[in-house]
Amino acid sequence: MASYDFYTGIDRTQTASVKWGLTKDIFGSDDLLPMWVADMDFQPPVEVKQAMEERLNHGIYGYTFAPPSVGKSIQAWLENLHTWTVNLSWILYSPGVVPSISTAIQAYTNPGDKIILQSPIYTPFFEMIEKNDRIVLNNQLINKENRFEIDFISFEQQLKDGAKLFLLCNPHNPGGRVWTEDELRKLGNLCLKYNCLILSDEIHSDLVYRSYKHVPLCSIDEKFKDIVITCIAPSKTFNLAGLQASAVIIPSDELRDQFKAQQGKQGFFTLNTFGIIGMEAAYRFGHQWLDELLSYLDENVNIATTYITENIPALSVMKPEGTYLLWIDCRSLSLTDDKIKESLIQKGKLALEPGNKYGPGGEGYVRMNIACSRENLMDGLLRLRRAFT
């Protein structure tokens, strides 16, 4: 019998939850079931709550630093789960992966420089490039038999065109692809050849299903340590996004010094007290919780994909290899993105992320977050059916 209960819903209203509290602001109605923002409706491992309660009860919350034990918990987690040996000196901290992307862009490139991403992609990839006055080079992914693949010919041409930085998303959001070691090696070798740095966003790296294996890009080849910056966080794995705590792993002394210098210009000192406490507790004690979570999520994925196939045949699901996100193809409906959204809101009473938000290649898709109670999952699937049948 499972030790953790992911089946029972927990009321998140009145908690300033983005998913549950801003749905009306974003979608224009307050009677929608929110399955949009990529956080889970689950409590984290009980040890996380206990560690924060213990610190809370101390009663003094002055200036705090991240002790070596935090880095050691990250080090052990990466070794045990991903077979990646990381030196403690490589680990820096950041409030989140998106701030780290912005910091890296500022540290390693100049205004007007070209940066590669692979759409459809997590929206802040575009935003951080454009808001920092850099140029987007889009190596658009190829949807081949309902599975994303990389256009390596286009990728190499963009490197030849002078790209300075490549933003990789692994596992991929929103497509759920877990890039293989061969694919990653090819990307890394091309970036080495053309002197392009890689920021590897591996925030979903722990959320990978049984038939697949996450491979940290930096772990594949010693040479990659000179060009790869890896971003991880407990936020997606353990549903701790509100703690605003992440880690940046940079083996290169030169790149790490540049990153730290840029953080200094921004006034970053350290993480908040409870972010430090929560991150360490999650990485130290979260293994069983994660195992049980992945089993539950795998069931949710199978239930959702089977339901959609059998009851909404006009839709097609890109079954995820990792993440708790379903990338759903609505193109056979021959509706515009606005009409898809309108049907979901007005007929289905369901809030999903519109696919065109993720850039070229996302048109005609929606993204559905299935990290919720079984009751809400079934409710969401019924609403999805009502929207399009």
Stockholm file with secondary structure:
# STOCKHOLM 1.0

chainA/1-389         MASYDFYTGIDRTQTASVKWGLTKDIFGSDDLLPMWVADMDFQPPVEVKQAMEERLNHGIYGYTFAPPSVGKSIQAWLENLHTWTVNLSWILYSPGVVPSISTAIQAYTNPGDKIILQSPIYTPFFEMIEKNDRIVLNNQLINKENRFEIDFISFEQQLKDGAKLFLLCNPHNPGGRVWTEDELRKLGNLCLKYNCLILSDEIHSDLVYRSYKHVPLCSIDEKFKDIVITCIAPSKTFNLAGLQASAVIIPSDELRDQFKAQQGKQGFFTLNTFGIIGMEAAYRFGHQWLDELLSYLDENVNIATTYITENIPALSVMKPEGTYLLWIDCRSLSLTDDKIKESLIQKGKLALEPGNKYGPGGEGYVRMNIACSRENLMDGLLRLRRAFT
#=GR chainA/1-389 SS CCSSCCSSCCCCTTTTCHHHHSHHHHHSCSSCEECCSSCCSSCCCHHHHHHHHHHHHHCCCCCCCCCHHHHHHHHHHHHHHHCCCCCGGGEEEESCHHHHHHHHHHHHCCTTCEEEECSSCCTHHHHHHHHTTCEEEECCCEECSSSEECCHHHHHHHHHTTCCEEEEESSCTTTCCCCCHHHHHHHHHHHHHTTCEEEEECTTTTCBCTTCCCCCGGGSCGGGGGTEEEEECHHHHHTCGGGCCEEEECCCHHHHHHHHHHHHHHTCCCCCHHHHHHHHHHHHHCHHHHHHHHHHHHHHHHHHHHHHHHHCTTCEEECCSBSSEEEEECGGGCCCHHHHHHHIIIIICEECEEGGGGCTTCTTEEEEECCSCHHHHHHHHHHHHHHHC
#=GC SS_cons         CCSSCCSSCCCCTTTTCHHHHSHHHHHSCSSCEECCSSCCSSCCCHHHHHHHHHHHHHCCCCCCCCCHHHHHHHHHHHHHHHCCCCCGGGEEEESCHHHHHHHHHHHHCCTTCEEEECSSCCTHHHHHHHHTTCEEEECCCEECSSSEECCHHHHHHHHHTTCCEEEEESSCTTTCCCCCHHHHHHHHHHHHHTTCEEEEECTTTTCBCTTCCCCCGGGSCGGGGGTEEEEECHHHHHTCGGGCCEEEECCCHHHHHHHHHHHHHHTCCCCCHHHHHHHHHHHHHCHHHHHHHHHHHHHHHHHHHHHHHHHCTTCEEECCSBSSEEEEECGGGCCCHHHHHHHIIIIICEECEEGGGGCTTCTTEEEEECCSCHHHHHHHHHHHHHHHC
//
